[in-house]
Structure formats: structure tokens, C-alpha cells
């Protein structure tokens, strides 16, 4: 489970054994049943300054265990091993303002394994004694909400190490829509890359950017892509400075991916939604309905007529406006949304 308000992950272990977290790829070796709470925290620059050539190679996790005990921890890495870097990884354990460098007892193609006795902050470190070598990376795509006056879709493109949890990036961009695609690739830190977009009239900024192994606390987009709002799909690829494709062309659909809200019966919404003006206020604040429509909704009576007029506006607003309506409705009337999603009123489009 994930407590999104506090970015805390919670895992209840039913018995002894090894258990994989699907959100972070952490593996916990449990000696008995118990409850584990863990979260990503920021690396302390002051403590890192004293580590010389060792740099973060993964997120830093604060781990606590209740009613049980953890005897081992497997931290995911993104290294592509060769003869030079096969022994480059270690684990940092931070406690009481001090740092302990732990040597793993085993390193696999995906994880670094350590035995632990006491819990605190754990994170991967890499010895930077050789020139940067390729790592497994990911290309994450987030579509920004579109307003009624906007003539372009804006797509944020993030280049990140493979072991950065997707859920952590989503937490910082909740207003945007994550577009799922095959994201895995191989990138070299401190190397420049160029994002190519078709159709050619689309705009990509910047022209090129250097890939860094960023482990937070902030995850800003590496590239921004501006696409005509009438374009329903584009093709994206990533090139290195020699022009070689490191992320082959992908077909990216800009509508219909986690954008459309659940389809409810229109008459059910008109009859049952009580927070119509609060929702209209939210849409107006984000510039998703024109002032003229808002005024009509505000002046209409009774409440059902307000809802009918607002739903009419959604039909011309597009998928992003409908998605924002659903988000606001879920915030204001969660019990109604639960009923609509589980009941027979879902199949029709409003």
C-alpha cells in the first residue's frame, strides 16, 4: 500500500520469507511476520561531501519495521556490469548523523544484497573511479492538462535511472497524465541526448540535454514537446550525439490513455451530483471552461440544470477536461463515485 499524502509505503508480511515491493523493487528478507513502513528521503549533501568519489546510485530509503524483524535487504540497481565496474557498488547506512559503508555479500544483475541488524536510512553508492559507463534508464512521459484557450498539447519527457520509482515521479506531477509506453533504454551519464519528434512541425526544447543520474528530491522534465492540439498521436525517439538511436521510435497516443474519466450515465450525474458549483469553480480556476459557460452554470436553477449545462460544456472540452471533472467529483463526492463505479450506471458515456 502507499499513503500518497505522506509518500509512505506500507507492507504487511504474513510470514517469514523474501518479499518484493512492486512499486520500488525493494526486496525485504523477513524473519517472521511483521509490518514494514518505508519512504524515499533526500540524500544529505553534507554527508555525501565526505564520501570522496562515492556518489548516490539509487534512492535513499528510510525503513522501519513493527511487530517483526528484517534480516536482509535487496536494493535495486541500474548498472550494466563490465570488468571495470563489477565491484563499484556499496550500501550507505545513515544513522545519528554518521554514515557506514556496507559491502554487499552478493550483487546480481538487478539487486545489491546486504544483511542488516538495525534499521535506519539505506541507499546505494557507486565508486566513480572510472569514466561513466552506460546504465539502464527509463523514458517517462507525462501529458499536461490542456485549457480551452490552449492550441498545443505539452508533453513532459523525463530521462531517469531505472531504479527511480515511477510512483515517486507521479507524486510530483499529479496534475499531469502519465502515458504508458515501453520506457527501458541504456544511457550513459554525462552524455548528451537529442529527442526526435514526428511530425516535424512539433517543437522540442531544449535541442539536447545531458543525462544525469538524478535521485531527487525533484524530478523536473528533461525535454518538453509542444504538439498541435489536433494531433492525436506522435512518434518519439531518443538519439545520442552521434545520431544513433538509443530509444527506438515509439508511437505515442496523446488521447485515451488514463485521460478519459469513467463513463457514467448522464441522467445519474444530473440527478445526483450536489457539488456542481464547487466543480465548476475548480474547472474555471484551471481555465478549462470559458467564463461565459461558468456564468450560465452559476445563474441556472435548479441544481440539476446547473449540472446539465456543465456536462454539455464537457462534451466540447475534450478528454482532459472530462478527466479533471472526474477528479474534482471524486474529491468532493467520493461515496457517489464509488457507487457509480460499482453499480449498473457505468457503461454509458456522458
MARPA-484859 format. One record per residue (C-alpha): residue in one letter; x, y, z; chain. Coordinates in Angstrom, 2 decimals. Example, Ala and Ser with C-alpha at 12.3 -4.5 7.8 and 13.67 -1.06 7.14 Angstrom:
residues 2
  marti       c1       c2       c3  badren
      a    12.30    -4.50     7.80       A
      s    13.67    -1.06     7.14       A
//
This chain:
residues 350
  marti       c1       c2       c3  badren
      x     0.00     0.00     0.00       A
      x     1.03     3.63    -0.49       A
      x    -0.03     6.59     1.63       A
      x     0.09     9.22    -1.12       A
      x    -0.35    12.13     1.28       A
      x     2.92    11.32     3.04       A
      x     4.65     9.25     0.32       A
      x     4.91     6.34     2.74       A
      x     4.91     2.74     1.55       A
      x     3.44     0.10     3.84       A
      x     3.90    -3.64     3.58       A
      x     2.34    -6.30     5.83       A
      x     4.35    -9.51     5.78       A
      x     2.25   -12.61     6.58       A
      x     5.21   -14.91     7.38       A
      x     8.97   -15.33     7.10       A
      x    10.46   -15.16     3.62       A
      x    11.53   -12.76     0.86       A
      x     9.03   -10.19    -0.39       A
      x     9.29    -7.83    -3.38       A
      x     7.73    -4.36    -3.41       A
      x     6.15    -3.81    -6.84       A
      x     6.40    -0.02    -6.55       A
      x    10.07     0.33    -5.56       A
      x    11.54    -3.13    -6.42       A
      x    12.96    -3.35    -2.89       A
      x    13.16    -6.90    -1.52       A
      x    12.72    -7.48     2.22       A
      x    14.07   -10.63     3.87       A
      x    11.75   -11.20     6.83       A
      x    12.48   -13.48     9.79       A
      x     8.81   -13.51    10.81       A
      x     5.51   -11.83    10.08       A
      x     5.52    -8.08    10.58       A
      x     4.69    -4.65     9.20       A
      x     7.21    -2.56     7.25       A
      x     6.93     1.20     6.68       A
      x     9.37     2.85     4.28       A
      x     9.71     6.03     2.25       A
      x    12.13     7.81    -0.04       A
      x    14.06    10.63     1.66       A
      x    16.61    13.14     0.38       A
      x    20.31    12.44     0.33       A
      x    22.19    14.72     2.77       A
      x    24.71    16.74     0.69       A
      x    26.83    17.43     3.78       A
      x    27.35    13.74     4.49       A
      x    27.95    12.97     0.81       A
      x    30.76    15.53     0.65       A
      x    32.81    13.36     2.99       A
      x    32.49    10.24     0.83       A
      x    35.03    11.29    -1.78       A
      x    34.49     9.55    -5.10       A
      x    31.34     7.74    -3.99       A
      x    28.06     9.09    -5.38       A
      x    24.39     8.04    -4.98       A
      x    23.39     5.16    -7.24       A
      x    19.79     4.84    -6.11       A
      x    17.12     6.44    -3.90       A
      x    17.72     6.75    -0.15       A
      x    15.12     4.80     1.86       A
      x    14.03     5.31     5.46       A
      x    12.89     1.86     6.68       A
      x    11.04     0.89     9.86       A
      x     9.65    -2.49    10.90       A
      x     6.96    -3.18    13.51       A
      x     5.95    -6.46    15.14       A
      x     8.64    -8.39    13.29       A
      x    12.22    -8.23    12.09       A
      x    14.10    -7.75     8.83       A
      x    17.32    -9.69     8.41       A
      x    18.18    -8.67     4.86       A
      x    17.58    -6.02     2.25       A
      x    17.97    -6.17    -1.54       A
      x    18.23    -2.74    -3.18       A
      x    17.56    -2.41    -6.93       A
      x    20.36    -1.00    -9.09       A
      x    20.57     0.10   -12.71       A
      x    24.18    -0.83   -13.54       A
      x    25.24    -2.68   -16.67       A
      x    28.23    -4.56   -15.35       A
      x    31.57    -4.91   -17.08       A
      x    35.01    -5.89   -15.83       A
      x    35.78    -2.33   -14.67       A
      x    32.67    -1.61   -12.60       A
      x    31.63    -5.03   -11.28       A
      x    32.77    -4.15    -7.73       A
      x    31.75    -0.48    -7.81       A
      x    28.56    -0.68    -5.72       A
      x    28.22    -0.39    -1.95       A
      x    25.42     0.47     0.50       A
      x    25.36     3.54     2.75       A
      x    23.67     3.28     6.14       A
      x    22.95     6.65     7.75       A
      x    22.22     6.89    11.47       A
      x    22.69     9.64    14.03       A
      x    24.47    11.93    11.60       A
      x    27.02     9.24    10.73       A
      x    27.41     7.09     7.66       A
      x    28.53     3.45     7.48       A
      x    29.68     1.97     4.16       A
      x    28.44    -1.61     3.90       A
      x    29.91    -4.13     1.48       A
      x    27.21    -6.30    -0.15       A
      x    27.52   -10.05     0.23       A
      x    26.11   -10.50    -3.28       A
      x    25.31    -8.39    -6.33       A
      x    23.01    -9.74    -9.05       A
      x    22.03    -8.22   -12.39       A
      x    19.17    -6.40   -10.65       A
      x    19.86    -6.09    -6.89       A
      x    22.50    -5.37    -4.28       A
      x    22.08    -7.68    -1.24       A
      x    23.04    -6.90     2.36       A
      x    22.41    -8.39     5.78       A
      x    21.07    -5.90     8.32       A
      x    20.61    -5.81    12.08       A
      x    19.37    -2.29    12.83       A
      x    17.07    -0.20    10.67       A
      x    17.71     3.38     9.54       A
      x    18.39     5.03     6.16       A
      x    19.81     2.84     3.38       A
      x    20.91     3.82    -0.12       A
      x    23.19     2.63    -2.90       A
      x    26.56     4.24    -3.59       A
      x    28.86     3.90    -6.59       A
      x    32.61     4.44    -6.70       A
      x    33.28     6.90    -9.52       A
      x    36.88     5.85   -10.26       A
      x    36.34     5.14   -13.97       A
      x    34.76     7.19   -16.78       A
      x    30.91     6.96   -16.81       A
      x    29.58     3.72   -18.24       A
      x    26.06     3.01   -19.58       A
      x    23.25     2.33   -17.11       A
      x    19.72     1.02   -17.52       A
      x    17.45     4.06   -17.78       A
      x    13.80     4.89   -18.39       A
      x    11.94     7.41   -20.53       A
      x     8.81     8.62   -18.71       A
      x     6.08    10.64   -20.44       A
      x     3.59    12.98   -18.75       A
      x     0.90    14.92   -20.61       A
      x    -0.01    18.27   -19.08       A
      x    -3.69    19.31   -18.73       A
      x    -4.96    21.41   -21.61       A
      x    -7.08    24.55   -21.23       A
      x    -9.84    25.76   -23.56       A
      x    -7.59    28.57   -24.87       A
      x    -4.59    26.34   -25.46       A
      x    -3.73    25.33   -29.03       A
      x    -0.93    22.91   -28.16       A
      x    -0.53    19.81   -26.05       A
      x     2.59    19.87   -23.87       A
      x     4.31    16.55   -23.21       A
      x     6.96    16.33   -20.49       A
      x     9.72    13.78   -21.13       A
      x    11.84    12.57   -18.19       A
      x    15.14    10.68   -18.57       A
      x    15.82     8.88   -15.29       A
      x    17.76     5.90   -13.94       A
      x    15.80     2.64   -13.99       A
      x    15.71     2.32   -10.19       A
      x    13.85     5.62    -9.60       A
      x    10.30     4.52    -8.61       A
      x     7.65     5.63   -11.09       A
      x     5.29     6.27    -8.17       A
      x     7.72     8.86    -6.76       A
      x     7.78    10.78   -10.05       A
      x     3.98    10.60   -10.33       A
      x     3.66    12.08    -6.84       A
      x     5.38    15.26    -8.02       A
      x     3.25    15.57   -11.17       A
      x    -0.25    14.63   -10.00       A
      x    -1.85    17.23   -12.28       A
      x    -0.35    15.52   -15.36       A
      x    -1.33    12.26   -17.05       A
      x     1.27     9.52   -17.20       A
      x     1.35     7.99   -20.69       A
      x     2.40     4.37   -20.54       A
      x     4.93     3.16   -23.08       A
      x     7.91     0.82   -23.25       A
      x    10.37     3.03   -21.40       A
      x    13.54     0.97   -20.93       A
      x    16.78     2.01   -22.59       A
      x    20.53     2.29   -21.99       A
      x    22.02     5.76   -21.36       A
      x    25.45     6.99   -20.32       A
      x    25.65     9.58   -17.53       A
      x    27.20    12.93   -18.50       A
      x    26.43    12.26   -22.18       A
      x    24.21    14.44   -24.37       A
      x    20.99    13.20   -25.98       A
      x    18.56    14.60   -28.52       A
      x    14.81    13.92   -28.56       A
      x    13.33    13.49   -32.03       A
      x     9.59    14.05   -32.61       A
      x     7.39    13.39   -35.65       A
      x     5.54    15.30   -37.08       A
      x     8.39    17.71   -37.67       A
      x     6.26    20.81   -37.02       A
      x     6.19    19.84   -33.35       A
      x     8.64    21.72   -31.13       A
      x    11.11    20.07   -28.74       A
      x    13.01    22.06   -26.14       A
      x    15.86    22.05   -25.35       A
      x    17.52    20.81   -28.53       A
      x    19.76    18.49   -26.49       A
      x    20.34    17.71   -22.83       A
      x    22.87    15.89   -20.66       A
      x    21.66    12.75   -18.89       A
      x    22.31    12.75   -15.15       A
      x    21.59    10.03   -12.60       A
      x    19.06    12.09   -10.67       A
      x    17.76    10.61    -7.41       A
      x    15.71    13.59    -6.27       A
      x    14.38    15.29    -4.37       A
      x    12.95    16.96    -7.50       A
      x    12.15    15.31   -10.83       A
      x    11.89    18.01   -13.49       A
      x    11.29    17.12   -17.16       A
      x    14.36    16.70   -19.33       A
      x    12.52    17.74   -22.51       A
      x     9.23    19.47   -23.35       A
      x     7.35    18.62   -26.56       A
      x     4.77    21.05   -27.97       A
      x     2.26    19.40   -30.32       A
      x    -0.75    20.85   -32.16       A
      x    -3.85    20.07   -30.11       A
      x    -5.50    18.39   -33.12       A
      x    -2.72    15.81   -33.40       A
      x    -3.84    12.61   -31.70       A
      x    -0.52    10.80   -31.85       A
      x     3.19    11.41   -32.39       A
      x     6.36     9.36   -32.76       A
      x     9.23     9.89   -30.34       A
      x    12.80     8.60   -30.38       A
      x    15.99     9.40   -28.49       A
      x    19.38     9.84   -30.19       A
      x    22.90    10.16   -28.81       A
      x    25.30    12.84   -30.04       A
      x    26.43    10.61   -32.94       A
      x    22.83    10.26   -34.18       A
      x    22.47     6.65   -33.03       A
      x    19.01     5.70   -31.74       A
      x    19.22     4.67   -28.08       A
      x    15.43     4.59   -27.66       A
      x    13.83     3.46   -30.88       A
      x    10.79     5.30   -32.29       A
      x     7.64     4.83   -30.23       A
      x     4.09     5.59   -31.29       A
      x     2.68     7.86   -28.56       A
      x    -1.09     8.35   -28.37       A
      x    -1.96    11.69   -26.80       A
      x    -5.58    10.87   -26.00       A
      x    -7.37     7.97   -24.37       A
      x    -4.57     6.90   -22.01       A
      x    -5.67     7.38   -18.42       A
      x    -7.28    10.64   -19.60       A
      x   -10.91     9.70   -20.16       A
      x   -12.85     9.54   -16.90       A
      x   -15.07     6.55   -16.17       A
      x   -18.22     6.76   -18.28       A
      x   -21.33     7.26   -16.18       A
      x   -24.97     7.62   -17.18       A
      x   -25.66    11.27   -17.86       A
      x   -29.05    11.18   -16.13       A
      x   -27.44     9.75   -12.96       A
      x   -24.94    12.61   -12.85       A
      x   -27.61    15.26   -13.43       A
      x   -29.79    13.80   -10.71       A
      x   -27.20    13.07    -8.04       A
      x   -24.22    15.46    -8.26       A
      x   -24.61    18.05    -5.47       A
      x   -21.24    19.86    -5.66       A
      x   -21.70    21.22    -9.17       A
      x   -20.60    24.80    -8.39       A
      x   -17.51    23.64    -6.50       A
      x   -16.57    21.53    -9.53       A
      x   -17.31    24.44   -11.89       A
      x   -15.11    26.70    -9.73       A
      x   -12.28    24.17    -9.99       A
      x   -12.59    23.93   -13.78       A
      x   -12.70    27.70   -14.13       A
      x    -9.62    28.14   -11.92       A
      x    -7.68    25.87   -14.29       A
      x    -9.08    27.71   -17.32       A
      x   -10.89    24.59   -18.52       A
      x   -14.30    26.20   -19.08       A
      x   -14.95    29.66   -20.58       A
      x   -16.27    32.47   -18.38       A
      x   -19.47    32.52   -20.46       A
      x   -20.23    28.87   -19.64       A
      x   -19.37    29.39   -15.98       A
      x   -21.80    32.34   -15.76       A
      x   -24.59    30.26   -17.30       A
      x   -23.98    27.43   -14.85       A
      x   -23.89    29.86   -11.92       A
      x   -27.19    31.52   -12.93       A
      x   -29.10    28.34   -13.74       A
      x   -31.69    26.84   -11.40       A
      x   -32.32    24.26   -10.08       A
      x   -29.11    22.36    -9.30       A
      x   -29.90    19.68   -11.90       A
      x   -29.96    22.32   -14.64       A
      x   -26.54    23.57   -13.50       A
      x   -25.16    20.04   -13.84       A
      x   -26.76    19.58   -17.29       A
      x   -25.14    22.77   -18.60       A
      x   -21.77    21.81   -17.15       A
      x   -21.91    18.36   -18.76       A
      x   -22.72    20.00   -22.10       A
      x   -19.54    22.04   -21.75       A
      x   -17.51    18.88   -21.09       A
      x   -18.57    17.41   -24.42       A
      x   -16.72    20.18   -26.27       A
      x   -13.84    20.43   -23.80       A
      x   -12.13    17.16   -24.65       A
      x   -10.73    14.27   -22.64       A
      x    -8.53    16.35   -20.33       A
      x   -11.48    18.50   -19.20       A
      x   -13.58    15.38   -18.55       A
      x   -10.73    13.87   -16.58       A
      x   -10.48    16.99   -14.42       A
      x   -14.26    16.91   -13.86       A
      x   -13.98    13.32   -12.65       A
      x   -11.03    14.18   -10.39       A
      x   -12.96    17.07    -8.79       A
      x   -16.10    14.93    -8.44       A
      x   -14.10    12.18    -6.75       A
      x   -12.60    14.69    -4.30       A
      x   -15.98    16.25    -3.45       A
      x   -18.26    13.21    -3.54       A
      x   -16.14    10.04    -3.16       A
      x   -19.07     7.90    -1.98       A
      x   -21.09     8.82    -5.08       A
      x   -18.17     7.94    -7.33       A
      x   -17.78     4.58    -5.57       A
      x   -21.45     3.83    -6.15       A
      x   -21.32     4.87    -9.80       A
      x   -18.20     2.78   -10.46       A
      x   -19.61    -0.36    -8.86       A
      x   -23.22    -0.03    -9.99       A
      x   -25.03    -0.64   -13.29       A
      x   -24.81     3.03   -14.27       A
      x   -21.26     2.92   -15.63       A
      x   -21.43     1.64   -19.23       A
      x   -22.80     4.75   -20.97       A
      x   -20.77     7.81   -21.91       A
      x   -21.84    11.18   -20.52       A
//
